[in-house]
Amino acid sequence: MKLVPTNNDFPLDFYEALGRLVVAFGRVEYEIKLAVKSLSGKGFTAGMAEAEDSGQFWKLCKKARSLAAKGLPEGPLSTFLALIDEVINLAPNRNDNLHALWTTDEKGNSIRYRPFLNKANGLQWRSRPVTVAELKSNASTLLVLHRAIHRARKAWPTS
């Protein structure tokens, strides 16, 4: 059993920075859902239902990749797949920050306790101090990625 003191003396702007990270990732995820909708050719409601049916984020990305491979010409396809790869690489960081027990140490530094189940290796921990600057940087990176996915999706040829 791991006992963790739950302190609330977080640094200034901690909650805002963590919230911005969540919002930024939500925008990226929604943009990928819109991509699935567009690539499915089923219209808004049925296409978004297909995207929502994917469940976990990595499954949504897998569906987006598969539909893109079937429906996009090489240039837009390679751009979109590179962006999907980038967001897949960022997803574990988002998950670690969202699915964590947050507290502070004796100096008021934010500490993330993150257990996760690795099916091959069992329970693992990705716990460490995380600064407000790091959270803000991660959110900024995600917002840039959101805009890039949006631009790429809008440049797709229409049928």
Secondary structure as GFF3:
##gff-version 3
##sequence-region A 1 159
A	DSSP	alpha_helix	14	40	.	.	.	ID=ss1
A	DSSP	alpha_helix	44	53	.	.	.	ID=ss2
A	DSSP	alpha_helix	57	71	.	.	.	ID=ss3
A	DSSP	alpha_helix	74	98	.	.	.	ID=ss4
A	DSSP	beta_strand	101	104	.	.	.	ID=ss5
A	DSSP	beta_strand	110	113	.	.	.	ID=ss6
A	DSSP	beta_strand	115	118	.	.	.	ID=ss7
A	DSSP	beta_strand	122	125	.	.	.	ID=ss8
A	DSSP	beta_strand	128	129	.	.	.	ID=ss9
A	DSSP	alpha_helix	132	154	.	.	.	ID=ss10
###
